[in-house]
């Protein structure tokens, strides 16, 4: 049993575990940045804001303007948070790839 837990074998197992995890994190981050899962929702909210603005011409304009502003701010925060999460995933993936490279190639 102790023959399996040598430092070389442990480095190999850790490197082989870090590589696919890092690759998955990078791919997930890129998919989130490129595909933008909230883009469709943002378009719907923009359309609804336009409808609210048109309705505001006949009713209390200040209340409608405040509501539309709050809606736009919420959408912007949602998009910023999603982009930030994607960047963190990419950074964690790159660090994991570098660790796998160090364990498998440089530390022989």
Secondary structure, 3 states (H helix, E strand, C coil): CCCCCCHHHHHHHHHHHHHHHHHHHHHHHHHHHHHCCCHHHHHHHHHHHHHHHHHHCCCCHHHHHHHHHHHHHHHHHHHHHHHHHHHHHHHHHHHHHHHHHHHHHHCC
